[in-house]
Amino acid sequence: MVNEKLLALDGYSRNIDTTSEISLLIKEYEDDLAAEELFKNEILPGVNVTVPEIDSIISYKQTELEIKWLYAADEPGIKTLLAALKEGTPLIHYFCCR
């Protein structure tokens, strides 16, 4: 975001584009930077995160789940899938072999 502001300021100082959109863009960048500074100075110092909390979050974020749907076009197909599930047939059988 800093690079974008510097680029915009450079173009503005050399009168590359003096439209009102550029002025609004620069104002938006200034507002974003001010918000970031406010967060760093006023909010972040009051936040205390423990090592166990960090470890917990890392473990949670590393969990990857893949969800696949069982699909049958008709009622007999649904009944076949249901019977297979009740018998304990591994679901992978339905994903790789049909």
Phi and psi in radians as a Rosetta constraint file:
Dihedral C 1 N 2 CA 2 C 2 CIRCULARHARMONIC -1.136 0.35
Dihedral N 2 CA 2 C 2 N 3 CIRCULARHARMONIC -0.738 0.35
Dihedral C 2 N 3 CA 3 C 3 CIRCULARHARMONIC -1.042 0.35
Dihedral N 3 CA 3 C 3 N 4 CIRCULARHARMONIC -0.726 0.35
Dihedral C 3 N 4 CA 4 C 4 CIRCULARHARMONIC -1.099 0.35
Dihedral N 4 CA 4 C 4 N 5 CIRCULARHARMONIC -0.702 0.35
Dihedral C 4 N 5 CA 5 C 5 CIRCULARHARMONIC -1.151 0.35
Dihedral N 5 CA 5 C 5 N 6 CIRCULARHARMONIC -0.768 0.35
Dihedral C 5 N 6 CA 6 C 6 CIRCULARHARMONIC -1.079 0.35
Dihedral N 6 CA 6 C 6 N 7 CIRCULARHARMONIC -0.730 0.35
Dihedral C 6 N 7 CA 7 C 7 CIRCULARHARMONIC -1.101 0.35
Dihedral N 7 CA 7 C 7 N 8 CIRCULARHARMONIC -0.778 0.35
Dihedral C 7 N 8 CA 8 C 8 CIRCULARHARMONIC -1.116 0.35
Dihedral N 8 CA 8 C 8 N 9 CIRCULARHARMONIC -0.755 0.35
Dihedral C 8 N 9 CA 9 C 9 CIRCULARHARMONIC -1.106 0.35
Dihedral N 9 CA 9 C 9 N 10 CIRCULARHARMONIC -0.698 0.35
Dihedral C 9 N 10 CA 10 C 10 CIRCULARHARMONIC -1.078 0.35
Dihedral N 10 CA 10 C 10 N 11 CIRCULARHARMONIC -0.850 0.35
Dihedral C 10 N 11 CA 11 C 11 CIRCULARHARMONIC -1.090 0.35
Dihedral N 11 CA 11 C 11 N 12 CIRCULARHARMONIC -0.680 0.35
Dihedral C 11 N 12 CA 12 C 12 CIRCULARHARMONIC -1.172 0.35
Dihedral N 12 CA 12 C 12 N 13 CIRCULARHARMONIC -0.721 0.35
Dihedral C 12 N 13 CA 13 C 13 CIRCULARHARMONIC -1.178 0.35
Dihedral N 13 CA 13 C 13 N 14 CIRCULARHARMONIC -0.469 0.35
Dihedral C 13 N 14 CA 14 C 14 CIRCULARHARMONIC -1.667 0.35
Dihedral N 14 CA 14 C 14 N 15 CIRCULARHARMONIC 0.179 0.35
Dihedral C 14 N 15 CA 15 C 15 CIRCULARHARMONIC 0.980 0.35
Dihedral N 15 CA 15 C 15 N 16 CIRCULARHARMONIC 0.614 0.35
Dihedral C 15 N 16 CA 16 C 16 CIRCULARHARMONIC -1.177 0.35
Dihedral N 16 CA 16 C 16 N 17 CIRCULARHARMONIC -0.718 0.35
Dihedral C 16 N 17 CA 17 C 17 CIRCULARHARMONIC -2.514 0.35
Dihedral N 17 CA 17 C 17 N 18 CIRCULARHARMONIC 2.070 0.35
Dihedral C 17 N 18 CA 18 C 18 CIRCULARHARMONIC -1.958 0.35
Dihedral N 18 CA 18 C 18 N 19 CIRCULARHARMONIC 0.372 0.35
Dihedral C 18 N 19 CA 19 C 19 CIRCULARHARMONIC -1.223 0.35
Dihedral N 19 CA 19 C 19 N 20 CIRCULARHARMONIC 2.842 0.35
Dihedral C 19 N 20 CA 20 C 20 CIRCULARHARMONIC -1.149 0.35
Dihedral N 20 CA 20 C 20 N 21 CIRCULARHARMONIC -0.447 0.35
Dihedral C 20 N 21 CA 21 C 21 CIRCULARHARMONIC -1.085 0.35
Dihedral N 21 CA 21 C 21 N 22 CIRCULARHARMONIC -0.642 0.35
Dihedral C 21 N 22 CA 22 C 22 CIRCULARHARMONIC -1.169 0.35
Dihedral N 22 CA 22 C 22 N 23 CIRCULARHARMONIC -0.736 0.35
Dihedral C 22 N 23 CA 23 C 23 CIRCULARHARMONIC -1.051 0.35
Dihedral N 23 CA 23 C 23 N 24 CIRCULARHARMONIC -0.726 0.35
Dihedral C 23 N 24 CA 24 C 24 CIRCULARHARMONIC -1.151 0.35
Dihedral N 24 CA 24 C 24 N 25 CIRCULARHARMONIC -0.684 0.35
Dihedral C 24 N 25 CA 25 C 25 CIRCULARHARMONIC -1.097 0.35
Dihedral N 25 CA 25 C 25 N 26 CIRCULARHARMONIC -0.788 0.35
Dihedral C 25 N 26 CA 26 C 26 CIRCULARHARMONIC -1.092 0.35
Dihedral N 26 CA 26 C 26 N 27 CIRCULARHARMONIC -0.707 0.35
Dihedral C 26 N 27 CA 27 C 27 CIRCULARHARMONIC -1.086 0.35
Dihedral N 27 CA 27 C 27 N 28 CIRCULARHARMONIC -0.694 0.35
Dihedral C 27 N 28 CA 28 C 28 CIRCULARHARMONIC -1.100 0.35
Dihedral N 28 CA 28 C 28 N 29 CIRCULARHARMONIC -0.746 0.35
Dihedral C 28 N 29 CA 29 C 29 CIRCULARHARMONIC -1.095 0.35
Dihedral N 29 CA 29 C 29 N 30 CIRCULARHARMONIC -0.752 0.35
Dihedral C 29 N 30 CA 30 C 30 CIRCULARHARMONIC -1.065 0.35
Dihedral N 30 CA 30 C 30 N 31 CIRCULARHARMONIC -0.741 0.35
Dihedral C 30 N 31 CA 31 C 31 CIRCULARHARMONIC -1.114 0.35
Dihedral N 31 CA 31 C 31 N 32 CIRCULARHARMONIC -0.731 0.35
Dihedral C 31 N 32 CA 32 C 32 CIRCULARHARMONIC -1.080 0.35
Dihedral N 32 CA 32 C 32 N 33 CIRCULARHARMONIC -0.793 0.35
Dihedral C 32 N 33 CA 33 C 33 CIRCULARHARMONIC -1.111 0.35
Dihedral N 33 CA 33 C 33 N 34 CIRCULARHARMONIC -0.693 0.35
Dihedral C 33 N 34 CA 34 C 34 CIRCULARHARMONIC -1.107 0.35
Dihedral N 34 CA 34 C 34 N 35 CIRCULARHARMONIC -0.717 0.35
Dihedral C 34 N 35 CA 35 C 35 CIRCULARHARMONIC -1.120 0.35
Dihedral N 35 CA 35 C 35 N 36 CIRCULARHARMONIC -0.720 0.35
Dihedral C 35 N 36 CA 36 C 36 CIRCULARHARMONIC -1.087 0.35
Dihedral N 36 CA 36 C 36 N 37 CIRCULARHARMONIC -0.762 0.35
Dihedral C 36 N 37 CA 37 C 37 CIRCULARHARMONIC -1.127 0.35
Dihedral N 37 CA 37 C 37 N 38 CIRCULARHARMONIC -0.720 0.35
Dihedral C 37 N 38 CA 38 C 38 CIRCULARHARMONIC -1.046 0.35
Dihedral N 38 CA 38 C 38 N 39 CIRCULARHARMONIC -0.781 0.35
Dihedral C 38 N 39 CA 39 C 39 CIRCULARHARMONIC -1.063 0.35
Dihedral N 39 CA 39 C 39 N 40 CIRCULARHARMONIC -0.846 0.35
Dihedral C 39 N 40 CA 40 C 40 CIRCULARHARMONIC -1.081 0.35
Dihedral N 40 CA 40 C 40 N 41 CIRCULARHARMONIC -0.680 0.35
Dihedral C 40 N 41 CA 41 C 41 CIRCULARHARMONIC -1.530 0.35
Dihedral N 41 CA 41 C 41 N 42 CIRCULARHARMONIC -0.563 0.35
Dihedral C 41 N 42 CA 42 C 42 CIRCULARHARMONIC -1.856 0.35
Dihedral N 42 CA 42 C 42 N 43 CIRCULARHARMONIC -0.611 0.35
Dihedral C 42 N 43 CA 43 C 43 CIRCULARHARMONIC -1.759 0.35
Dihedral N 43 CA 43 C 43 N 44 CIRCULARHARMONIC -0.898 0.35
Dihedral C 43 N 44 CA 44 C 44 CIRCULARHARMONIC -0.990 0.35
Dihedral N 44 CA 44 C 44 N 45 CIRCULARHARMONIC -0.694 0.35
Dihedral C 44 N 45 CA 45 C 45 CIRCULARHARMONIC -1.065 0.35
Dihedral N 45 CA 45 C 45 N 46 CIRCULARHARMONIC -0.428 0.35
Dihedral C 45 N 46 CA 46 C 46 CIRCULARHARMONIC -1.525 0.35
Dihedral N 46 CA 46 C 46 N 47 CIRCULARHARMONIC -0.011 0.35
Dihedral C 46 N 47 CA 47 C 47 CIRCULARHARMONIC -1.681 0.35
Dihedral N 47 CA 47 C 47 N 48 CIRCULARHARMONIC 2.177 0.35
Dihedral C 47 N 48 CA 48 C 48 CIRCULARHARMONIC -2.124 0.35
Dihedral N 48 CA 48 C 48 N 49 CIRCULARHARMONIC 2.064 0.35
Dihedral C 48 N 49 CA 49 C 49 CIRCULARHARMONIC -2.046 0.35
Dihedral N 49 CA 49 C 49 N 50 CIRCULARHARMONIC 2.266 0.35
Dihedral C 49 N 50 CA 50 C 50 CIRCULARHARMONIC -1.517 0.35
Dihedral N 50 CA 50 C 50 N 51 CIRCULARHARMONIC 2.818 0.35
Dihedral C 50 N 51 CA 51 C 51 CIRCULARHARMONIC -1.060 0.35
Dihedral N 51 CA 51 C 51 N 52 CIRCULARHARMONIC -0.760 0.35
Dihedral C 51 N 52 CA 52 C 52 CIRCULARHARMONIC -1.042 0.35
Dihedral N 52 CA 52 C 52 N 53 CIRCULARHARMONIC -0.634 0.35
Dihedral C 52 N 53 CA 53 C 53 CIRCULARHARMONIC -1.135 0.35
Dihedral N 53 CA 53 C 53 N 54 CIRCULARHARMONIC -0.733 0.35
Dihedral C 53 N 54 CA 54 C 54 CIRCULARHARMONIC -1.105 0.35
Dihedral N 54 CA 54 C 54 N 55 CIRCULARHARMONIC -0.795 0.35
Dihedral C 54 N 55 CA 55 C 55 CIRCULARHARMONIC -1.039 0.35
Dihedral N 55 CA 55 C 55 N 56 CIRCULARHARMONIC -0.714 0.35
Dihedral C 55 N 56 CA 56 C 56 CIRCULARHARMONIC -1.112 0.35
Dihedral N 56 CA 56 C 56 N 57 CIRCULARHARMONIC -0.769 0.35
Dihedral C 56 N 57 CA 57 C 57 CIRCULARHARMONIC -1.138 0.35
Dihedral N 57 CA 57 C 57 N 58 CIRCULARHARMONIC -0.719 0.35
Dihedral C 57 N 58 CA 58 C 58 CIRCULARHARMONIC -1.078 0.35
Dihedral N 58 CA 58 C 58 N 59 CIRCULARHARMONIC -0.794 0.35
Dihedral C 58 N 59 CA 59 C 59 CIRCULARHARMONIC -1.052 0.35
Dihedral N 59 CA 59 C 59 N 60 CIRCULARHARMONIC -0.755 0.35
Dihedral C 59 N 60 CA 60 C 60 CIRCULARHARMONIC -1.105 0.35
Dihedral N 60 CA 60 C 60 N 61 CIRCULARHARMONIC -0.775 0.35
Dihedral C 60 N 61 CA 61 C 61 CIRCULARHARMONIC -1.202 0.35
Dihedral N 61 CA 61 C 61 N 62 CIRCULARHARMONIC -0.436 0.35
Dihedral C 61 N 62 CA 62 C 62 CIRCULARHARMONIC -1.456 0.35
Dihedral N 62 CA 62 C 62 N 63 CIRCULARHARMONIC -0.146 0.35
Dihedral C 62 N 63 CA 63 C 63 CIRCULARHARMONIC -1.289 0.35
Dihedral N 63 CA 63 C 63 N 64 CIRCULARHARMONIC 2.200 0.35
Dihedral C 63 N 64 CA 64 C 64 CIRCULARHARMONIC -2.162 0.35
Dihedral N 64 CA 64 C 64 N 65 CIRCULARHARMONIC 2.227 0.35
Dihedral C 64 N 65 CA 65 C 65 CIRCULARHARMONIC -2.057 0.35
Dihedral N 65 CA 65 C 65 N 66 CIRCULARHARMONIC 2.502 0.35
Dihedral C 65 N 66 CA 66 C 66 CIRCULARHARMONIC -2.118 0.35
Dihedral N 66 CA 66 C 66 N 67 CIRCULARHARMONIC 2.165 0.35
Dihedral C 66 N 67 CA 67 C 67 CIRCULARHARMONIC -1.891 0.35
Dihedral N 67 CA 67 C 67 N 68 CIRCULARHARMONIC 2.256 0.35
Dihedral C 67 N 68 CA 68 C 68 CIRCULARHARMONIC -2.183 0.35
Dihedral N 68 CA 68 C 68 N 69 CIRCULARHARMONIC 2.615 0.35
Dihedral C 68 N 69 CA 69 C 69 CIRCULARHARMONIC -1.692 0.35
Dihedral N 69 CA 69 C 69 N 70 CIRCULARHARMONIC 2.466 0.35
Dihedral C 69 N 70 CA 70 C 70 CIRCULARHARMONIC -1.575 0.35
Dihedral N 70 CA 70 C 70 N 71 CIRCULARHARMONIC 2.234 0.35
Dihedral C 70 N 71 CA 71 C 71 CIRCULARHARMONIC -2.242 0.35
Dihedral N 71 CA 71 C 71 N 72 CIRCULARHARMONIC 2.398 0.35
Dihedral C 71 N 72 CA 72 C 72 CIRCULARHARMONIC -2.377 0.35
Dihedral N 72 CA 72 C 72 N 73 CIRCULARHARMONIC 2.402 0.35
Dihedral C 72 N 73 CA 73 C 73 CIRCULARHARMONIC -1.364 0.35
Dihedral N 73 CA 73 C 73 N 74 CIRCULARHARMONIC -0.324 0.35
Dihedral C 73 N 74 CA 74 C 74 CIRCULARHARMONIC -2.578 0.35
Dihedral N 74 CA 74 C 74 N 75 CIRCULARHARMONIC 3.063 0.35
Dihedral C 74 N 75 CA 75 C 75 CIRCULARHARMONIC -1.111 0.35
Dihedral N 75 CA 75 C 75 N 76 CIRCULARHARMONIC -0.734 0.35
Dihedral C 75 N 76 CA 76 C 76 CIRCULARHARMONIC -1.040 0.35
Dihedral N 76 CA 76 C 76 N 77 CIRCULARHARMONIC -0.654 0.35
Dihedral C 76 N 77 CA 77 C 77 CIRCULARHARMONIC -1.135 0.35
Dihedral N 77 CA 77 C 77 N 78 CIRCULARHARMONIC -0.698 0.35
Dihedral C 77 N 78 CA 78 C 78 CIRCULARHARMONIC -1.100 0.35
Dihedral N 78 CA 78 C 78 N 79 CIRCULARHARMONIC -0.765 0.35
Dihedral C 78 N 79 CA 79 C 79 CIRCULARHARMONIC -1.125 0.35
Dihedral N 79 CA 79 C 79 N 80 CIRCULARHARMONIC -0.644 0.35
Dihedral C 79 N 80 CA 80 C 80 CIRCULARHARMONIC -1.112 0.35
Dihedral N 80 CA 80 C 80 N 81 CIRCULARHARMONIC -0.797 0.35
Dihedral C 80 N 81 CA 81 C 81 CIRCULARHARMONIC -1.094 0.35
Dihedral N 81 CA 81 C 81 N 82 CIRCULARHARMONIC -0.771 0.35
Dihedral C 81 N 82 CA 82 C 82 CIRCULARHARMONIC -1.078 0.35
Dihedral N 82 CA 82 C 82 N 83 CIRCULARHARMONIC -0.751 0.35
Dihedral C 82 N 83 CA 83 C 83 CIRCULARHARMONIC -1.106 0.35
Dihedral N 83 CA 83 C 83 N 84 CIRCULARHARMONIC -0.715 0.35
Dihedral C 83 N 84 CA 84 C 84 CIRCULARHARMONIC -1.114 0.35
Dihedral N 84 CA 84 C 84 N 85 CIRCULARHARMONIC -0.723 0.35
Dihedral C 84 N 85 CA 85 C 85 CIRCULARHARMONIC -1.109 0.35
Dihedral N 85 CA 85 C 85 N 86 CIRCULARHARMONIC -0.731 0.35
Dihedral C 85 N 86 CA 86 C 86 CIRCULARHARMONIC -1.133 0.35
Dihedral N 86 CA 86 C 86 N 87 CIRCULARHARMONIC -0.521 0.35
Dihedral C 86 N 87 CA 87 C 87 CIRCULARHARMONIC -1.433 0.35
Dihedral N 87 CA 87 C 87 N 88 CIRCULARHARMONIC -0.160 0.35
Dihedral C 87 N 88 CA 88 C 88 CIRCULARHARMONIC 1.516 0.35
Dihedral N 88 CA 88 C 88 N 89 CIRCULARHARMONIC 0.305 0.35
Dihedral C 88 N 89 CA 89 C 89 CIRCULARHARMONIC -1.085 0.35
Dihedral N 89 CA 89 C 89 N 90 CIRCULARHARMONIC 2.272 0.35
Dihedral C 89 N 90 CA 90 C 90 CIRCULARHARMONIC -1.040 0.35
Dihedral N 90 CA 90 C 90 N 91 CIRCULARHARMONIC 2.347 0.35
Dihedral C 90 N 91 CA 91 C 91 CIRCULARHARMONIC -1.106 0.35
Dihedral N 91 CA 91 C 91 N 92 CIRCULARHARMONIC -0.484 0.35
Dihedral C 91 N 92 CA 92 C 92 CIRCULARHARMONIC -0.993 0.35
Dihedral N 92 CA 92 C 92 N 93 CIRCULARHARMONIC -0.500 0.35
Dihedral C 92 N 93 CA 93 C 93 CIRCULARHARMONIC -1.004 0.35
Dihedral N 93 CA 93 C 93 N 94 CIRCULARHARMONIC -0.658 0.35
Dihedral C 93 N 94 CA 94 C 94 CIRCULARHARMONIC -1.393 0.35
Dihedral N 94 CA 94 C 94 N 95 CIRCULARHARMONIC -0.330 0.35
Dihedral C 94 N 95 CA 95 C 95 CIRCULARHARMONIC -1.591 0.35
Dihedral N 95 CA 95 C 95 N 96 CIRCULARHARMONIC -0.542 0.35
Dihedral C 95 N 96 CA 96 C 96 CIRCULARHARMONIC -1.893 0.35
Dihedral N 96 CA 96 C 96 N 97 CIRCULARHARMONIC -0.220 0.35
Dihedral C 96 N 97 CA 97 C 97 CIRCULARHARMONIC -2.053 0.35
Dihedral N 97 CA 97 C 97 N 98 CIRCULARHARMONIC 0.126 0.35
